[in-house]
Structures are given as C-alpha cells and as structure tokens.
Amino acid sequence: MPIPPNSLECIILTHAHLDHCGYIPRLVKQGFNGPIYATPATIDLCGVILPDSGHLQEEDAAYYNKTHSSKHDPALPLYTEQDALDCMHLFKR
C-alpha cells in the first residue's frame, strides 16, 4: 500500500461490487480498524460477497498449490473467508 492501512480514518463504500469492496478484508488484515460507511443494502451484500470471495480464493490457492501451477510458493489467498467475516463488524449504516 502507498499509505499504511491503519492511517486511514474511514472508508466510504458506495456499492457492493467486488471491484469496490473486495480489498476491504485485506485492508483490515493489514491494520485498518476505522468505520466503513455504507447503505444497509450494501452492507448486506458485502456480507455475502466478501466471505464467498474469500472462500473462492482459498479454493484457488489450494488448487494452485496442489498442481504447482502458481509462480508463488506457496500460493496464498488475498484474504480468507474468515478474514471477510472478521471485517464485517466495521461496517456502519
């Protein structure tokens, strides 16, 4: 990151597309602990999208490690399903 995640005061999330919310669990894992402001519907969708994305990343990493088809050794997910669940308490309406 160009700036430390723990130096961010808050995140304002306009909608739950993965290309907008998908880095939030990683930011939290790296030290962000401020509020994430979003509408109730966006928060609800993030509660589905983010854990699912983390789960898929875990499956992909396991596959790449099994087939040794990644340039990374070991291949690791950007974040896990649990990381995504752990960040949800920061969302504020």
C-alpha positions, -999 to +999 in steps of 0.1 A: +000+000+000+012+035-007+000+045+028-004+024+059-039+010+062-040+020+099-036+056+089-070+057+071-097+073+091-127+056+074-139+040+042-169+052+023-183+024+002-208+034-025-219-001-035-210-037-031-194-046-064-164-068-057-141-044-075-151-017-050-153-037-017-130-067-025-099-052-009-116-043+024-108-076+042-071-073+032-070-037+045-085-048+078-060-077+080-032-051+074-043-029+103-073-008+092-098-005+121-119+025+113-156+026+103-167+015+068-197+036+059-223+021+035-260+018+030-278-011+047-283-029+013-246-025+005-236-039+039-260-069+034-245-077+000-209-073+014-219-099+040-225-124+012-199-113-015-169-109+007-170-143+025-178-160-008-148-143-024-125-153+004-137-189+001-131-190-036-096-175-031-088-202-006-100-229-030-079-213-058-048-212-036-053-249-026-056-258-063-025-239-073-006-255-045-018-289-054-009-285-091+022-264-085+009-240-112+015-207-095+045-185-096+041-182-058+052-209-034+030-213-016+001-196-033-019-177-008-053-161-010-055-123-008-079-129+022-098-159+036-135-164+043-127-158+080-109-126+072-140-114+054-163-123+082-139-106+107-142-072+089-180-071+089-182-055+124-166-024+110-195-016+086-217+012+098-250+023+084 
